[in-house]
Amino acid sequence: MKVYLSATFKDLVDFRKAAYQQLRMMRHDVIGMEDYVASDQRPLEKCLADVADSDVYLGIFGWRYGFVPTRGNPQKRSITELEYRRAKELKKPCLIFLLQEDAPWAITMTDSHTGEAGGGVRIKQLRAELADQHVVSYFATPDQLASRTAAAIFGVSDGAAISRQHNLAPAKAARRAPAGSAKPRPKYQRLWLPGSVLRVHFMDKKPPFERAIRRFLPLWSVYANIRFEFSAEKDAEIRVAFKEGDGNWAYIGTDCMSIPLDQPTMNFAWMDPPEASVLHEFGHVLGMMHEHNHPKGIHWRKPLVYKSMSGPPNFWDKTVTDHNMFSTWSASEFPMVKPFDPASIMAYFMPKEWTSLDADFGHKDSLSTTDKAFIEQLYPFA
């Protein structure tokens, strides 16, 4: 798939690079300003022609409006805005990424400081329009942008263009398992057979939660040879409830298939933060375990843990704390060694005072490098 990558230049160098590398790793063709010249002042006619020739427009917006060409531009719009408007005019899928308002940012890279483009007025107007017209994704770091780019582009392509390093021929890439054909893996019965299609059915209605799942779930399929398909069928493998007071939880892997069809296999009581919540619970669906229960084990300072867990919001007694916090899963759960990864999406936050680790234990907000590498091994592409 051909992706047009649009962004201002000097303020978003690292971010464009992260998005570009992610897209190229997924074997997409990427067109960006680096293909013209290392400057905001790229050739407008060539840019607009490339937008027209692309399959998807991907726009990254910070706090600069960008270069405004003087010729053939009566409305005095920046090249970045003109690229977006050409994509919209041609009804291209538009994937919009906005820098978070509270993200740390060099003041010298803002129009409100430099006085350009109405002292920041024009970029604020454009950002407001984009947020109103599209389901946008927000980012604060290059890694965040890369992950969210992967999820968004996978959602557009539905995986058809993703061959990554597996060198699938187009004809083979198009032959997918039908929905409802998911099977357990021989010898590892809690894992799905690679290539399975898992149907996801929402048992309750909660639009903000549904949107978060639709937006972030595809990120797992970028790295794992498992496809998720949203379904109205009540016999779907994954049945999602949104019951307040029931916590966030999910059955492990193919255990979902043994649950009565009128019962959920997963629940979301909250989405805070949304990306981490979705990826963590669907990590369980793929067979992943909690990282603090890794068989490598953690040297716990148990009295501190007991004291904390006995109070709100858990009110766990010693037996429950022992089971939930200090038990370990078997290394034989997986066909290969699972590296211990304190930054895994499957790692809950634990203060460093609880453990012998030098830093806090727990994920950030998306898949770690080790998560991506391990799930690729667990569910390899043909």
Secondary structure in CASP SS format (residue, H / E / C, confidence):
PFRMAT SS
TARGET T0000
AUTHOR 0000-0000-0000
METHOD secondary structure of the structure
MODEL  1
M C 1.00
K E 1.00
V E 1.00
Y E 1.00
L E 1.00
S E 1.00
A E 1.00
T C 1.00
F C 1.00
K C 1.00
D C 1.00
L C 1.00
V H 1.00
D H 1.00
F H 1.00
R H 1.00
K H 1.00
A H 1.00
A H 1.00
Y H 1.00
Q H 1.00
Q H 1.00
L H 1.00
R H 1.00
M H 1.00
M C 1.00
R C 1.00
H C 1.00
D E 1.00
V E 1.00
I E 1.00
G C 1.00
M H 1.00
E H 1.00
D H 1.00
Y C 1.00
V C 1.00
A C 1.00
S C 1.00
D C 1.00
Q C 1.00
R C 1.00
P C 1.00
L H 1.00
E H 1.00
K H 1.00
C H 1.00
L H 1.00
A H 1.00
D H 1.00
V H 1.00
A H 1.00
D H 1.00
S C 1.00
D C 1.00
V E 1.00
Y E 1.00
L E 1.00
G E 1.00
I E 1.00
F E 1.00
G C 1.00
W C 1.00
R C 1.00
Y C 1.00
G C 1.00
F C 1.00
V C 1.00
P C 1.00
T C 1.00
R C 1.00
G C 1.00
N C 1.00
P C 1.00
Q C 1.00
K C 1.00
R C 1.00
S C 1.00
I H 1.00
T H 1.00
E H 1.00
L H 1.00
E H 1.00
Y H 1.00
R H 1.00
R H 1.00
A H 1.00
K H 1.00
E H 1.00
L C 1.00
K C 1.00
K C 1.00
P C 1.00
C E 1.00
L E 1.00
I E 1.00
F E 1.00
L E 1.00
L E 1.00
Q C 1.00
E C 1.00
D C 1.00
A C 1.00
P C 1.00
W C 1.00
A C 1.00
I H 1.00
T H 1.00
M H 1.00
T C 1.00
D H 1.00
S H 1.00
H H 1.00
T H 1.00
G C 1.00
E H 1.00
A H 1.00
G H 1.00
G H 1.00
G C 1.00
V H 1.00
R H 1.00
I H 1.00
K H 1.00
Q H 1.00
L H 1.00
R H 1.00
A H 1.00
E H 1.00
L H 1.00
A H 1.00
D H 1.00
Q H 1.00
H C 1.00
V C 1.00
V C 1.00
S E 1.00
Y E 1.00
F E 1.00
A C 1.00
T C 1.00
P H 1.00
D H 1.00
Q H 1.00
L H 1.00
A H 1.00
S H 1.00
R H 1.00
T H 1.00
A H 1.00
A H 1.00
A H 1.00
I H 1.00
F H 1.00
G H 1.00
V H 1.00
S H 1.00
D C 1.00
G C 1.00
A C 1.00
A C 1.00
I C 1.00
S C 1.00
R H 1.00
Q H 1.00
H H 1.00
N C 1.00
L C 1.00
A C 1.00
P H 1.00
A H 1.00
K H 1.00
A H 1.00
A H 1.00
R C 1.00
R C 1.00
A C 1.00
P C 1.00
A C 1.00
G C 1.00
S C 1.00
A C 1.00
K C 1.00
P E 1.00
R E 1.00
P C 1.00
K C 1.00
Y E 1.00
Q E 1.00
R E 1.00
L E 1.00
W E 1.00
L C 1.00
P C 1.00
G C 1.00
S C 1.00
V E 1.00
L E 1.00
R E 1.00
V E 1.00
H E 1.00
F E 1.00
M C 1.00
D C 1.00
K C 1.00
K C 1.00
P H 1.00
P H 1.00
F H 1.00
E H 1.00
R H 1.00
A H 1.00
I H 1.00
R H 1.00
R H 1.00
F H 1.00
L C 1.00
P H 1.00
L H 1.00
W H 1.00
S H 1.00
V H 1.00
Y H 1.00
A C 1.00
N C 1.00
I C 1.00
R E 1.00
F E 1.00
E E 1.00
F E 1.00
S C 1.00
A C 1.00
E C 1.00
K C 1.00
D C 1.00
A C 1.00
E C 1.00
I E 1.00
R E 1.00
V E 1.00
A E 1.00
F C 1.00
K C 1.00
E C 1.00
G C 1.00
D C 1.00
G C 1.00
N C 1.00
W E 1.00
A E 1.00
Y C 1.00
I C 1.00
G H 1.00
T H 1.00
D H 1.00
C H 1.00
M H 1.00
S H 1.00
I C 1.00
P C 1.00
L C 1.00
D C 1.00
Q C 1.00
P C 1.00
T C 1.00
M E 1.00
N E 1.00
F C 1.00
A C 1.00
W C 1.00
M C 1.00
D C 1.00
P C 1.00
P H 1.00
E H 1.00
A H 1.00
S H 1.00
V H 1.00
L H 1.00
H H 1.00
E H 1.00
F H 1.00
G H 1.00
H H 1.00
V H 1.00
L C 1.00
G C 1.00
M C 1.00
M C 1.00
H C 1.00
E H 1.00
H H 1.00
N H 1.00
H C 1.00
P C 1.00
K C 1.00
G C 1.00
I C 1.00
H C 1.00
W E 1.00
R C 1.00
K H 1.00
P H 1.00
L H 1.00
V H 1.00
Y H 1.00
K H 1.00
S H 1.00
M H 1.00
S C 1.00
G C 1.00
P C 1.00
P C 1.00
N C 1.00
F C 1.00
W C 1.00
D C 1.00
K H 1.00
T H 1.00
V H 1.00
T H 1.00
D H 1.00
H H 1.00
N H 1.00
M H 1.00
F H 1.00
S C 1.00
T C 1.00
W C 1.00
S C 1.00
A H 1.00
S H 1.00
E H 1.00
F C 1.00
P C 1.00
M C 1.00
V C 1.00
K C 1.00
P C 1.00
F C 1.00
D C 1.00
P C 1.00
A C 1.00
S C 1.00
I C 1.00
M C 1.00
A C 1.00
Y C 1.00
F C 1.00
M E 1.00
P C 1.00
K H 1.00
E H 1.00
W H 1.00
T E 1.00
S C 1.00
L C 1.00
D C 1.00
A C 1.00
D C 1.00
F E 1.00
G C 1.00
H C 1.00
K C 1.00
D C 1.00
S C 1.00
L C 1.00
S C 1.00
T H 1.00
T H 1.00
D H 1.00
K H 1.00
A H 1.00
F H 1.00
I H 1.00
E H 1.00
Q H 1.00
L H 1.00
Y C 1.00
P C 1.00
F C 1.00
A C 1.00
END
